[in-house]
Amino acid sequence: MVDPRSARRLGHYAIFAAIAALTTFLRLLPVNPAPGGIPGPDLMVAFTFVWLMRRPDYVPALLIVAVFLFEDLIYWRPVGLWTLAMLGGTEFLRARVRPGRHMPLPVEIALVGAVTLTMLLGNRLILGLVMIEQPGLGPEMLRWLMTLVAYPFVVALSELAFGLRRPAPGESAVRHGA
């Protein structure tokens, strides 16, 4: 018989992987919902950080690497660079945020915004050092801002649709991959 806590964790691993597949599919569709060249948010980054901030045991490092390495291959990005940035950013937050500790949403958004901005600028720096062509800074900063704007909506969707909540004070959230 499978432990209910392990079954719930495995179920959330599968949900996270399904969200990754769905967001990748939707991003590949030749439809631009935002006319005028406004880039949409990077929903997978938002989902990853929302899940990490609430239940770090539901997004282990290996799952994050698998999802973003898959995205690197699908979107023709330099393989492993954004994956490494995501792994570094998520592990930085995983080491500093205690599960179950309530953090106001504006503070959480500011923290995630600072980490993702650091990841974005580090990624651009490395791409610039090896002279790989990259999009302009303006559109990337706008995508970063749109991701932060979408963050509260991703929080609401994760809580309402997937039942993702912070652990109760007596409930232990085991840290996997830390």
C-alpha positions in Angstrom: 0.0 0.0 0.0 1.3 3.5 -0.9 1.6 6.1 1.9 -1.0 8.8 1.3 1.6 11.5 1.7 3.8 9.9 -1.0 0.9 9.4 -3.3 -0.1 13.1 -2.9 3.5 14.1 -3.6 3.7 11.9 -6.7 0.4 13.2 -7.9 1.7 16.8 -7.6 4.8 15.8 -9.5 2.6 14.6 -12.3 0.4 17.7 -12.2 3.5 19.9 -12.4 4.8 18.0 -15.4 1.4 18.3 -17.1 1.4 22.0 -16.5 4.8 22.2 -18.1 3.6 20.2 -21.1 0.5 22.4 -21.4 2.3 25.7 -21.1 4.9 24.6 -23.6 2.2 23.5 -26.1 0.3 26.8 -25.7 3.5 28.8 -26.1 4.3 27.0 -29.4 0.9 27.7 -30.9 1.1 30.3 -33.7 -1.3 32.7 -31.9 -0.4 35.9 -30.3 -3.0 36.8 -27.7 -1.3 40.1 -27.0 -1.3 42.4 -30.1 1.3 45.1 -30.4 4.3 43.0 -29.6 3.8 42.8 -25.8 5.3 39.5 -24.7 3.3 37.3 -22.5 4.4 36.0 -19.1 6.7 33.0 -18.7 4.1 30.9 -17.0 6.4 28.0 -16.3 8.7 30.2 -14.4 5.8 31.6 -12.4 4.3 28.2 -11.7 7.7 26.9 -10.6 8.3 29.7 -8.1 4.7 29.6 -6.8 4.9 25.9 -6.1 8.4 26.2 -4.7 7.4 29.0 -2.3 4.4 27.0 -1.0 5.4 23.4 -1.2 9.1 22.9 -2.0 8.6 19.1 -1.6 6.4 19.1 -4.7 9.1 20.5 -7.0 12.3 18.6 -6.4 15.5 19.8 -8.2 15.5 16.9 -10.6 11.9 17.7 -11.8 12.9 21.4 -12.3 15.9 20.4 -14.3 13.9 18.0 -16.5 11.2 20.5 -17.2 13.5 23.4 -18.1 15.9 21.2 -20.1 13.0 20.0 -22.1 12.0 23.7 -22.6 15.6 24.6 -23.7 15.4 21.9 -26.4 11.9 22.8 -27.6 12.5 26.6 -27.7 16.0 26.3 -29.3 17.7 28.1 -26.4 21.3 27.3 -25.5 20.9 23.9 -23.9 21.2 24.0 -20.1 21.9 27.7 -19.6 18.4 28.7 -18.5 18.0 25.4 -16.8 21.1 26.2 -14.7 19.7 29.6 -14.0 16.4 28.2 -12.8 18.1 25.6 -10.7 20.3 28.2 -9.1 17.3 30.5 -8.4 15.1 27.8 -7.1 17.7 26.3 -4.8 18.6 29.8 -3.5 15.0 30.3 -2.5 14.6 26.8 -1.2 17.5 27.3 1.2 16.0 30.6 2.5 12.3 30.1 2.6 10.9 27.9 5.4 7.8 26.0 4.3 4.8 26.9 6.4 6.0 30.3 7.3 3.6 32.9 6.0 5.0 35.5 3.8 2.8 38.3 2.5 2.2 38.1 -1.2 3.7 41.5 -2.1 6.9 40.5 -0.2 6.9 37.1 -2.0 6.5 38.8 -5.4 9.3 41.2 -4.6 11.6 38.3 -3.6 10.8 36.2 -6.6 11.1 39.3 -8.8 14.6 40.0 -7.5 15.7 36.4 -8.0 14.3 36.1 -11.5 15.8 39.5 -12.5 19.2 38.3 -11.3 18.7 35.0 -13.3 17.7 37.0 -16.4 20.7 39.4 -16.2 23.1 36.5 -15.5 21.7 34.6 -18.5 22.2 37.7 -20.7 25.7 38.2 -19.4 26.8 34.7 -20.2 25.1 34.9 -23.6 26.9 38.2 -24.3 30.3 36.7 -23.2 30.1 33.9 -25.7 28.6 36.3 -28.3 25.3 34.5 -28.9 22.6 36.6 -30.5 19.9 37.4 -28.0 16.7 39.4 -28.0 16.7 43.0 -26.9 16.8 43.9 -23.2 13.5 45.8 -23.5 11.3 42.9 -24.6 13.0 40.6 -22.0 12.4 43.1 -19.2 8.7 43.4 -20.3 8.4 39.6 -20.2 9.9 39.6 -16.7 7.4 42.3 -15.7 4.5 40.4 -17.2 5.5 37.3 -15.4 5.4 39.2 -12.1 2.0 40.6 -13.0 0.8 37.1 -13.7 2.2 35.7 -10.4 -0.8 36.5 -8.2 -3.1 34.8 -10.8 -0.9 31.7 -10.8 -1.0 31.7 -7.0 -4.8 31.8 -7.2 -5.0 29.1 -9.9 -2.6 26.8 -8.0 -4.6 27.1 -4.8 -8.0 26.8 -6.3 -7.5 24.3 -9.1 -4.6 22.2 -7.7 -5.2 22.5 -4.0 -1.6 23.8 -3.4 -1.5 25.3 0.0 1.3 26.0 2.5 1.8 23.2 5.0 -0.2 23.5 8.2 1.9 24.4 11.3 2.0 20.8 12.5 2.4 19.3 9.1 6.0 18.6 8.0 7.1 19.6 4.5 10.0 17.3 3.7 12.6 19.1 1.7 13.6 16.9 -1.3 16.4 17.9 -3.5 17.8 20.5 -1.1 
